[in-house]
Amino acid sequence: MRMYDLIIKTREGQELSRDEVRFMVQGYTEGQIPDYQMAAWCMAVYFRGLSAETTAELTMAMVDSGETLTWPELGSEVVDKHSTGGVGDKTTLVLVPWVAATGVTVAKMSGRGLGHTGGTLDKLSAIPGFRSELSRTEFIRAVQRVGLAVVGQTGNLVPADKKLYALRDVTATVDSIPLIASSIMSKKIAAGASRIVLDVKVGGGAFMQEVSSAQLLAETMVDIGAKTNRCTVALVTNMDQPLGYAVGNALEVQEAIATLRGQGPADLTELCLALGAEMLTQAGKSDSPKEGRQLLLEVMAEGLPIRKFRELIGIQGGNPAVVDNPKLLPAAPVTKEVFAAQSAYVTKIQARRIGLIAMDLGAGRERIEDEIDLAAGLEILVKVGDRVRQGQSIARIHGPTAIAVKRAFEEVQSAIQFSQAPVAPMPLILARVSR
């Protein structure tokens, strides 16, 4: 078997066998297949695609390239949720305690942020003392004691994907649907998820820019789930404006707390209800998403989600007092309000630009080794479709210095656009994909 022949087959649109896919993945992971041949294969995939069967085989070959985790101590069904990333996306901070408040065990592995989208572990790092790096024993103990935990991925999970993604990043083959789908699903499966809920974001602040592409990615991942015996559901959701109001780590923790009290932004609350309802249905806690949604509303009315968040913080070494005293969270030394120059309707909020402004303030990182400013960020206080009055506060900037805040102030002013004609609010959930 030769890699040269597999490149030709893929270039000609022919299907690869299971043995051929595994030969390729193993050979590349172990250094027996050189970068230039794997780059040629990725480019062939970029232009010709892969069949559903080959994409599923690629996913499982990457899963088997390293360590795989199982959680027998947590029961046979482990439900996981994954987002493809967006600006202001703090859904995990809300979803994990909210779903756990219904009695469903939630053992979540998350990551750190890179670029204009934030990472769940960075947000949790804003809580004094919070530990996301737990040993397996500590992780299991936390979940068994309080029913939930959020940790970083450890161990040698999916080394083939790490190596392949680095190659795709420098060969202009990142945005290939089969390669994106196999990358995401291989990590979820290797981490032990048997049931997966996906939030595929689309729009200006997301990786996927077109609804048709996001829909195809969702369908591909759901199909991989079906072919690998993982029950998978995906929602395609709007990221043409930031989710919620807060963008930045400590600011997003504060907004998550408000949402867990039933006082959060309408869009963030609605998305968490939709995703949470899918998780409850996957876990067998409800017979349908409609029933799951009702259960989530009931536990919210009883004040249980915020109680679960306190337990999560406490079991992972953090100070639960932040829930009632947000002054314990990091705070930026300089803040500045942005006011509307005229009475008008909000027509556009450039989500990606907002994310980049927050990153420039220090809230994000360009490289994985960069330090971040947990206090820095933005509050975008309006949504598309809102009517604002002249002089109304439309944004608030939190930064480390007056110079940084002044620069962000000028950027934010041009990132929010207005018109005198009314515009409709943006839809939040664009599609649901299941098998």
C-alpha positions in Angstrom: 0.0 0.0 0.0 1.4 3.4 -1.0 0.3 6.9 0.0 0.9 8.0 -3.6 -1.9 5.7 -4.7 -4.3 7.0 -2.0 -3.7 10.6 -3.1 -4.6 9.6 -6.7 -7.7 7.8 -5.6 -8.9 10.7 -3.6 -8.0 13.2 -6.4 -10.2 11.1 -8.7 -13.1 11.0 -6.3 -12.8 7.3 -5.5 -13.6 5.9 -2.0 -10.9 4.7 0.3 -11.2 1.5 2.2 -11.0 1.2 6.0 -7.6 -0.4 5.7 -6.3 2.4 3.4 -7.6 5.1 5.7 -6.0 3.5 8.8 -2.7 3.0 6.9 -2.7 6.7 6.0 -3.6 8.0 9.5 -1.2 5.7 11.3 1.6 6.3 8.9 1.3 10.1 9.2 0.9 10.1 13.0 4.1 7.9 13.3 6.1 10.0 10.8 6.3 7.4 8.1 4.2 9.5 5.6 5.8 12.9 5.0 4.0 16.2 5.3 4.2 16.9 1.6 2.2 13.8 0.7 -0.4 14.4 3.5 -0.7 18.0 2.3 -1.4 16.7 -1.2 -4.1 14.4 0.1 -5.7 17.2 2.1 -5.8 19.4 -1.0 -7.4 16.5 -2.9 -10.1 16.3 -0.2 -10.5 20.1 -0.3 -11.5 19.9 -3.9 -13.1 16.5 -4.3 -14.5 15.9 -0.8 -14.9 12.5 0.9 -17.8 10.1 1.0 -19.8 9.7 4.2 -18.3 6.3 4.8 -14.7 7.5 4.3 -15.3 10.5 6.5 -16.6 8.2 9.3 -13.6 5.9 8.8 -11.2 8.8 9.0 -12.9 10.0 12.2 -12.5 6.6 13.9 -8.9 6.1 12.6 -8.0 9.5 14.3 -9.8 8.4 17.5 -7.7 5.2 17.6 -4.5 7.1 17.0 -4.1 7.8 20.7 -5.7 7.4 24.1 -9.5 7.0 24.3 -11.4 7.7 27.5 -14.3 5.8 29.0 -16.3 6.6 32.1 -17.9 3.4 33.5 -18.1 5.1 36.9 -20.5 7.7 35.4 -22.9 5.2 33.8 -23.2 4.0 30.2 -24.5 7.2 28.6 -22.3 10.3 28.7 -23.9 13.3 27.0 -21.6 16.0 25.7 -22.2 19.4 24.0 -19.8 21.0 21.6 -19.9 24.5 20.0 -17.9 25.4 16.9 -17.2 28.7 18.6 -18.4 32.3 18.5 -18.2 35.7 20.1 -19.7 35.9 23.6 -20.5 32.2 23.6 -20.7 31.3 27.3 -23.3 28.6 26.9 -21.3 25.9 28.7 -21.1 28.0 31.8 -24.9 28.2 31.8 -25.8 24.8 30.3 -23.7 22.6 32.6 -25.3 23.6 35.9 -28.8 24.1 34.4 -28.9 20.6 33.0 -27.3 19.2 36.1 -30.0 20.8 38.2 -32.5 18.5 36.5 -30.6 15.4 37.8 -28.6 14.6 34.7 -24.9 14.0 35.3 -22.8 16.3 33.2 -19.1 15.6 32.8 -17.7 18.2 30.4 -14.3 18.5 28.8 -13.6 22.0 27.3 -10.8 24.0 25.8 -9.1 27.4 25.9 -9.8 30.1 23.4 -7.7 31.1 20.3 -8.3 34.1 18.1 -11.5 36.1 18.3 -13.6 33.4 20.0 -13.3 32.7 23.8 -12.7 29.4 25.5 -14.7 28.0 28.4 -11.6 27.3 30.5 -10.4 30.9 30.2 -13.8 32.1 31.4 -13.8 29.8 34.4 -10.2 30.9 35.2 -11.6 34.3 36.1 -13.2 32.7 39.2 -10.6 32.9 42.0 -9.1 29.5 42.8 -11.0 27.5 40.1 -9.1 24.5 38.9 -9.9 23.1 35.5 -6.9 20.7 35.4 -8.1 17.8 37.5 -6.8 14.2 37.6 -9.1 11.5 36.5 -9.7 10.5 40.1 -10.6 14.1 41.0 -12.8 14.5 38.0 -14.8 11.3 38.8 -15.0 12.3 42.5 -16.4 15.7 41.6 -19.0 14.4 39.2 -20.1 11.7 41.7 -20.4 14.1 44.6 -22.2 17.0 42.9 -23.3 15.7 39.5 -21.1 18.0 37.3 -17.6 19.0 36.4 -15.8 21.0 33.7 -12.2 20.2 32.9 -9.6 20.5 30.2 -8.7 17.6 28.0 -5.7 15.7 29.2 -3.7 12.8 27.9 -2.8 11.7 24.4 -6.2 12.3 22.8 -6.3 12.2 19.0 -2.7 12.9 18.2 -3.4 12.4 14.5 -5.8 15.4 14.6 -3.3 17.6 16.3 -0.7 16.9 13.7 -3.1 17.0 10.8 -4.7 20.3 11.9 -1.3 22.0 12.1 -0.6 20.9 8.5 -4.0 22.1 7.3 -3.5 25.4 9.0 -0.4 26.1 6.8 -1.7 24.6 3.6 -5.0 26.5 3.2 -7.1 23.3 3.7 -8.7 24.1 7.1 -12.1 24.9 5.6 -12.9 21.5 4.3 -16.2 20.1 5.6 -15.1 16.4 5.9 -11.8 17.4 7.6 -13.6 19.8 10.0 -16.3 17.3 10.8 -13.8 14.4 11.5 -11.6 16.7 13.6 -14.5 17.8 15.9 -16.1 14.4 16.1 -12.9 12.5 16.7 -12.2 14.6 19.8 -15.7 14.1 21.2 -15.7 10.4 20.7 -12.1 9.9 22.1 -13.2 11.9 25.2 -15.9 9.3 25.9 -19.1 10.9 24.6 -21.8 8.4 23.6 -24.4 11.1 22.9 -23.5 14.4 21.4 -25.3 17.7 21.0 -23.7 20.2 18.6 -24.0 23.9 18.3 -22.9 24.8 14.8 -22.5 28.6 14.6 -22.8 30.5 11.3 -22.3 34.2 10.4 -19.9 37.0 10.8 -18.5 36.0 14.2 -18.2 32.2 13.4 -15.9 30.1 11.4 -18.6 29.1 9.0 -19.9 32.1 7.1 -22.7 30.7 5.0 -25.8 28.9 6.2 -25.5 26.3 3.5 -22.0 25.4 4.6 -23.0 25.3 8.3 -25.9 23.0 7.5 -23.7 20.7 5.5 -21.2 20.6 8.4 -24.0 19.8 10.8 -25.3 17.0 8.6 -21.8 15.6 8.1 -21.2 15.4 11.9 -24.6 13.9 12.6 -23.9 11.3 9.9 -20.6 10.5 11.5 -22.4 10.1 14.8 -24.8 7.7 13.2 -22.1 5.6 11.5 -20.1 5.4 14.8 -23.0 4.6 17.0 -23.1 8.0 18.8 -26.5 9.5 18.9 -25.9 13.1 17.6 -28.1 16.1 17.2 -27.0 19.5 15.8 -28.5 23.0 16.0 -27.4 25.6 13.4 -27.3 28.9 15.3 -26.8 32.6 14.3 -23.5 34.3 15.0 -24.0 37.5 13.1 -24.0 39.3 16.4 -22.4 38.5 19.7 -24.3 36.0 21.9 -25.6 37.8 25.0 -24.1 41.2 25.8 -20.7 40.3 27.4 -17.6 39.5 25.5 -14.6 38.8 27.7 -13.9 36.3 30.4 -14.9 37.8 33.8 -17.7 39.7 32.1 -19.1 36.5 30.6 -19.0 34.8 34.0 -21.1 37.6 35.4 -23.6 37.3 32.6 -23.7 33.5 33.0 -24.5 34.0 36.7 -27.3 36.4 35.8 -28.7 33.9 33.3 -28.6 31.1 35.9 -30.8 33.4 38.1 -33.3 33.8 35.2 -32.1 37.3 34.6 -29.9 36.9 31.5 -30.1 38.2 28.0 -33.0 36.7 26.0 -30.9 35.2 23.2 -28.4 33.5 25.6 -31.3 32.1 27.7 -33.2 30.8 24.6 -30.1 29.1 23.1 -29.4 27.4 26.5 -33.0 26.2 26.7 -32.8 24.8 23.2 -29.5 23.0 23.7 -30.4 21.9 27.2 -33.7 20.4 26.0 -31.7 18.4 23.4 -29.3 17.2 26.1 -32.1 16.1 28.4 -33.8 14.2 25.6 -30.5 12.5 24.7 -29.9 11.5 28.3 -33.4 10.0 28.6 -34.6 12.6 31.1 -37.3 13.8 28.8 -39.2 12.2 26.0 -38.9 15.2 23.7 -37.1 18.6 23.5 -40.5 20.2 24.3 -40.7 18.2 27.5 -37.0 18.9 28.3 -37.5 22.6 27.9 -40.4 22.6 30.4 -38.3 20.7 32.9 -35.5 23.3 32.5 -38.0 26.1 33.2 -39.3 24.3 36.3 -35.9 23.9 37.9 -35.1 27.5 37.0 -38.2 28.6 38.8 -37.0 26.7 41.9 -33.6 28.4 41.9 -31.7 25.2 41.4 -29.3 26.1 38.5 -27.5 28.8 40.4 -27.2 26.5 43.4 -25.5 23.9 41.1 -23.1 26.6 39.8 -22.0 27.3 43.4 -21.4 23.5 43.8 -19.4 23.3 40.6 -17.2 26.2 41.7 -16.7 24.8 45.2 -15.9 21.2 44.1 -13.2 22.5 41.7 -11.5 24.7 44.3 -13.0 28.1 43.4 -14.7 30.6 45.7 -18.5 30.2 45.4 -18.9 33.7 46.9 -18.4 35.2 43.4 -22.0 34.1 42.7 -23.3 36.6 45.1 -20.5 39.1 45.0 -19.2 39.8 41.5 -16.7 42.3 42.8 -14.6 39.2 43.6 -14.1 38.7 39.9 -11.3 40.5 38.1 -12.2 44.1 37.1 -10.6 46.3 34.5 -9.0 49.5 35.8 -10.4 51.6 32.9 -14.0 51.6 31.6 -15.7 53.8 29.1 -19.3 54.1 27.8 -20.2 54.3 24.1 -23.3 56.4 23.4 -25.6 56.5 20.4 -24.9 59.6 18.2 -28.5 59.7 17.0 -31.9 58.0 17.6 -32.1 55.1 15.1 -32.5 51.4 14.6 -29.5 49.0 15.0 -29.0 47.3 11.6 -25.7 45.4 12.1 -23.2 44.5 14.7 -20.0 43.2 13.3 -19.5 40.2 15.5 -16.1 39.2 14.3 -14.8 42.7 14.7 -16.2 42.9 18.2 -14.3 39.7 19.0 -11.1 41.1 17.6 -11.5 44.4 19.6 -11.9 42.3 22.7 -8.8 40.3 21.8 -6.9 43.6 21.2 -7.9 44.7 24.7 -6.3 41.5 26.1 -9.4 39.2 26.4 -8.1 36.7 23.8 -4.9 35.3 22.5 -3.3 35.0 19.0 -1.1 32.1 20.1 -2.0 29.3 22.5 0.9 30.3 24.8 -0.2 34.0 25.1 -1.4 35.3 28.5 -4.8 36.9 28.6 -6.3 39.7 30.6 -9.3 38.1 32.4 -10.9 41.5 33.2 -10.7 42.9 29.7 -13.6 42.9 27.3 -16.8 44.6 26.0 -20.4 44.8 26.8 -22.5 45.3 23.6 -25.8 46.6 25.1 -27.9 46.5 22.0 -29.2 43.9 19.5 -30.0 44.1 15.8 -33.6 45.5 15.5 -33.4 47.6 18.7 -34.4 51.2 18.5 -32.0 53.4 20.4 -32.3 57.0 21.6 -29.6 59.6 21.0 -27.3 59.6 24.0 -28.3 56.0 25.0 -25.4 53.8 26.2 -24.9 51.1 23.4 -21.6 49.6 24.7 -19.2 49.6 27.6 -15.5 49.0 27.2 -13.3 47.4 29.9 -9.6 47.7 29.4 -6.1 47.8 31.0 -5.1 51.3 30.0 -6.8 54.6 28.8 -4.9 54.3 25.5 -6.2 50.7 24.8 -9.8 51.8 25.8 -9.6 54.9 23.5 -8.5 52.7 20.6 -11.4 50.2 21.3 -13.9 53.1 21.6 -13.2 54.3 18.1 -13.5 50.7 16.8 -16.7 49.9 18.5 -18.3 53.1 17.2 -17.9 51.9 13.6 -18.7 48.2 14.4 -22.3 49.0 15.3 -24.4 50.3 12.4 -27.7 52.2 12.3 -30.5 53.3 10.0 -33.7 55.3 10.3 -35.7 52.4 8.9 -36.9 49.6 11.2 -35.2 46.2 10.8 -36.4 42.8 12.0 -34.6 41.1 14.9 -32.3 38.2 13.8 -33.5 34.6 14.1 -31.4 32.7 16.6 -31.8 29.0 15.7 -31.7 28.4 11.9 -32.0 24.7 11.7 -32.1 21.4 13.6 -30.3 18.3 12.2 -30.8 14.8 13.5 -31.0 11.2 12.2 
